[in-house]
């Protein structure tokens, strides 16, 4: 599965994932060096999407491990099917000719594979997406980087299982807690920021069929302006921009104005405090002014 | 992109090693594995493209957004184009010549009885960096001393000591002014001459690395926003940690047996005990003596953002005695107002510090706050009168609470100079804490 840089860029274009050259190059290096890729960035900038589109581009399976507090090896790696083992013992209690031995009970048919083991045993190089790794416990993180360094696991009853193919590993983090140096050392690193206005226009046009050019441009500027407000509790994500665009297309709108922004605000600002902040600090009039001025609304967000 | 068989530049490895060393000097942790990854990454890119070269190095060496600013500046400096390098070298040569001439001139101006004073190069440079008025004042002082009655050669060491002390004083003032101007103490400026603050290495990142004492009134609103953001982030983190996982506790054998009676006593489904976690009780003790009030105000602000995550949060200020300021924190209206209301109104503001007496007051007047769930956070530079008594009281407090975390604004390198620091750090967890980023790092690991 040798992928070249032009192939990768073409792939991103094909699946509609708009990114800049340095992002594409970092992903290319991940594939070429067979190193895990750690992606950090604010919620909604396309970190998880990167794992999905990579699976699309490479035409392979996506194996996803969603991290949460309390996640342990039994949910991430493997677990013995305890109930099935018990049933087997119960069923064979009266059958003297069929001996239930320990080897029988601890064979692969009683092993429940979890995402990490699935990725290691996969015949074709899969994409392993370890999502929101910052939410798992530090103990699990330590276990994780052991797996990611050797790509092999030991099941005491079965022995060591080595990866058939080193999976493409994408880890995402919202940077809510500092990850350990050990984990970071094993990964290449990519920080994704919100897209520039120009890139956001391209994303909207690629993902929302039927959206008018002018509407896409005006929406991107409004969203960039909102993201510049440091006091917002939650900045609008790309997914929310796309939902907003779909809603406006469904409403058959081809232009944006202050009133329309006010009416559909709940699609981009999801807390009451943020909506009130918008009305007090910017308001429909502020949006009108910005759209009239024709500037980019201060869309200084860097390209991702 | 085909794998290049050979590196085109035989000096690449050496340059890369030097570059990673520079990054380390700037405080960016880079391991040998990462340096090797960088070398491997460079073999995969078109090294004639500066952008690709930079991206490959960045992906392999930089694992934190706040380090990207340092990386950018160091990269631009170290991997400068030949034209830029020649230009910079010319500039450096001119600067060196001017610097040496300045030292000669300073040495001539600082004479006693026709002979130059014994001053180091850095002291002479300090003299040159002073304003003309300051230099003139010093010269007038030296002249008056020299022409005084009965002033002989044996006065030379005394004069030298006075001049050195004055230069040191001026340097301290200049450093403080520079910090107030927004320069970051942790910037890579030592490694990068003329490096300008750009990217994440400046702005908010610089503010979080600035000595809290040096944050001026004009920067307070920005600092307040930063503190709110960081404490909100930490609050989310703490609350998330408290949410129990699917298998939070140890095996509950009694419940497992009872629940599995329906399967004829076979343990078919395991039951686990819930994880026991009680919310912590936090007592914050802030030294509000003159040298500490700035630090204390910032810590109070930060902790205030976390109050919903703890069972009980109490805050006291102390200098020569203890004062409960918890009620003052309720209707908070900003960092500046907090400073006005809490610190300036405090009876104890600006006084000397008697830690021992303050701790004794805490234990006698507020015994209910001190139990095995209580974490005490002390913000103080440990300088107190009645040190031995204070150490004894601190030991008594330690026996009554879960733990004591001490945030000390004195820089770590100065700790060995203070007996108070050495004695108290043996009793409590003591952490250097004079910047917002240190404050965040210490508290995020301890709450």
Interface residues (C-beta under 8 A of the other chain):
Chain A: X4 X5 X21 X22 X25 X26 X28 X29 X32 X33 X35 X38 X40 X68 X69 X70 X71 X72 X74 X75 X82 X83 X86 X90 X135 X175 X176 X177 X178 X181 X184 X185 X186 X187 X188 X189 X190 X191 X230 X231
Chain B: X1 X29 X31 X33 X34 X37 X40 X41 X44 X45 X51 X52 X55 X56 X58 X59 X60 X62 X63 X64 X65 X68 X225 X233 X236 X237 X240 X241 X243 X244 X245 X246 X247 X248 X266 X268 X269 X270 X441 X444
